[in-house]
Amino acid sequence: MTNLSDVPVITREFYANSDCAWVAQQLVGKTIVVHKQGQIKAARIVETEAYLGPHDLAAHSSKGLTARTQVMFGEAGYAYVYLIYGMHHCMNVVTGPVGSGSAVLLRAVEPILNVGVNTNGPGRLCKALGIDKSDYGEDLCGDRIYLLDTPSVSSNQLVACPRVGIDYAADWVMKPLRFYEKENRFVSRK
């Protein structure tokens, strides 16, 4: 395995790509690192979902600019963290140009350092990495939570399929905007 200290942090330019689905695909294989409470945790991203902006009825930004979605409409490379069902945190990576309202949900990770094995799903991922609402708006190009530019999964190992849990999103339900590494045991649902 590569020494993580030798791997560069992903740049803001990468996140700013206007093709959110491309960013979601490229993030599969990258490494997320979290420095909190005197501990370093690291995990390899194995599953993502793209949310393309206000025109995507499954995206939180489809409701417009609100206090909750404000960071989604800002500069790329920041964390959009929110609570679902009153108990589970989820983390998205803001993408695209300012005002686009697009983001990539991190759905599952494979543990590397100081992370338990229950990481298959966005809520479990956040719990395992210690990510919560206090991380809303965190600069992912900073030094507390960041993604390393480890190799992306090759196209023949990448599966594209419909997103999970968006039955309310009309024509967007079946769009193949969920991406995961084929045969990885940490993927949330198949």
VENNORWO-V296145 format. One record per helix or strand. SS is the DSSP state (A for helix, B for strand). FROM is the first residue (numbers start at 1). TO is the last residue. If there is no record, write none. Layout:
((SS;FROM;TO) (SS;FROM;TO))
//
This chain:
((A;4;6) (B;9;9) (A;12;15) (A;20;27) (B;31;36) (B;39;51) (A;60;63) (A;70;73) (B;78;84) (B;88;95) (B;102;113) (B;120;120) (A;122;129) (A;133;135) (B;139;139) (B;141;141) (B;145;148) (A;155;157) (B;158;161) (A;170;172) (B;178;181))
//
